[in-house]
Every structure is written in C-alpha cells, then in structure tokens.
Amino acid sequence: MNVTNPGENPGTGVDQPSLLERYLRHRRLWEAAMWTLGLLANAVTNSMTAWMEVQHGSMHHEWWEPVVWECSSTLMLLLLVAPLAAFERRVPLRFDSWRRALPWHLPGVVAFSLAHVVGMVGPAASRLCRGRRDLRLRQLAAPAGL
C-alpha cells in the first residue's frame, strides 16, 4: 500500500498547494469576483423586490426601471470599493482606535453616500432637469394664445 502525505500529489512526490495558498496566489481576482457576484445577486434581488412593490403599489413604472435603478446603484458600489478599501486601510475602524477613527468615518459615510447617489442618478437627473428647463423656457418664450 502506497501512503502519501495529505498535500502530496500521488506518484510525483510533489506537494500540491493548499486552498489557502491557491487563494492567496490569485487573491485580487477572487476578491473582485466575490464583490461582483455578491453585488450582482443583490441587484437582481433588489430589482425583483422593487418590481413587486411597483406592481402592488400605485406607482406607474415600466418593468425595466427598477432594473436600471438597481444596476446603476450596483455599478456605483463596485466603483467605490477601491476608494473605500483605501480609506479603510488609512483609517481603520477598530475597537482599540475607534475614538481616533470615528471623526474621519462620520464624514466618510456622508461622502460615500453622496458619491453613490450622485453617481447613480446624477447624469440622468441633470439631463432630466435640463430637459425640463428647456421645455419651460420654450413655454415662456412662446407667444400667448398659440
């Protein structure tokens, strides 16, 4: 009977890397994949929930609107992961240093939220407001009675 070590590849005598070693070798790829899959699952779930609320409420929206809302939110969250990680490395919020970090984290939460919302609805809202402003200017410029 040929007995091998648990990490050894039978017949070669060479140790195979452990799961941890394989993960650490491709850590960034795995982390990006997990962030993407987790937020994608969240976007799908939130889109379905929002659509159910639209159907049962008095709101009148097309089916694709909640999908766009949630996908734009997810895209902004994915874009904010790197700055958030950099901020957390610079000012970690831990039990032993929370009093020093809290004054940085409170405005950081506000900045994160604003960046998320403005990035999510900013371009669409500015186009919508610009379109309404142009429509209002045309209405004001039109001669009365036409």
N, C-alpha and C positions, 0 to 999 in steps of 0.2 A: 504494500500500500504506500502510495506517494503522498506524503504530508507536506503541505505548503503553508507558508505564513498567510494570514488573512489578507494582506495587501499585495501579496506576490502573485504575479501572473503565472499560472501553472505552465511548466515546460520551458520557461525562459529564465527563471530565477531573478526577474527584474520586478521591483516593487512598482505597483500602479499608484498614481497619485490619489489621495483621498478625495472625497467630495468637497471638503473644505479647500484643499489645495487647488482643485479644478475651479471652484467658485472664485477664489482669490486671484487666479490667473486671468480670469475674464470678468472681474468684479464690476467694472463700469458698464459693460454690456448687459450683465444680469440686472444691475440696478436700474438701468434705463428701460429694460424690458419689463421689469416689475412695476415701475412707475407708470409706464404706458398702459400695460394691461389692467392695472388697478383703476386708473382714471378712466380708461375706456369702458370698463364694466360699470363704473359709477355713472358715466354719461348715458349709457344705454338704460340703466335702471331709472335714473332721474328723468330721462326723456319719456319713458313709458309712464311713470308716475305723473308727470306734468300733463301728458296727453289724456290720462284718465281724469285728472282734475278739470281739464278743459271740456271734456265730454259731459261730465256730470254737473258742471257749473253753468253760469250764464255767460261765460266768455265765448267769444266767437273767433277762433283761430283755425288756421289750416293745420293739418297733421304735421307738416314739416317744421313749423315754427318752434315747437318745444325742442325738436332735434337740433335746430340751429342754435337755440339758446344754450343748450347743454354742451354742444360740441364747441362753441366759442368759449364757454367757461372752461372746459377741459383743456383746450389749446392754451389758454392763458395760464392755467395752473401748471401745465407742462413747461411753458416758457419761464415761469417764476421759480421752478425747482432749483435751478443752478444759483440764482441770486439768494434764494432762501438758505440753501446749504452753505454758501459763502458767509452769509450774515451769522448763521448759527455757529460756524467754526470760529468766527471772530469774537462773538459774544454769546458763549454757550449759556443756556438757562439750566443750571444745575442746583441741587439742594444746597450745596455749600457756598454758592456765589449768586444766589438769586437776587439778593438786595442790590448788588452792583449791576446785574444784568437787566433787572426789571425796568429801570428808567430808559434803557435802549429798546427793550422789547415792546413797550407800550406804543411809542410812535412807530415802531417797525410793523406792528399789527395794522395800524391805520394806513401806513404806506402800502403794505401788501394788499390790503382790501381795496384801496383806491386804484392801485395798478391793475388788479384783477377786474374790477368793474369798468374802469375806463378802457382798458384793453379789450374787454368783452363787448361793450356797447358803444364805445367812443366813436369809431368810424361810422357806424350805422346811425348813431344819434346825430352826429354832425351833418351827415347827408340829409337825414330827415328834417332837421331844423333848417338847414339851408334851403331845402325844397319848400318848406312851409313859408319861410321868409320871402323867397322869390314869388311864391303864389300870392302872398299878402301884398307885396309891392306891386304886382300886376293888377290886383284888385283895386288898390288905392290909385293907381295911375290910369285905370280905365275911366272913361267919361261916364258920368251918372246917366242911368236910363238906357244903357246899351246892353 
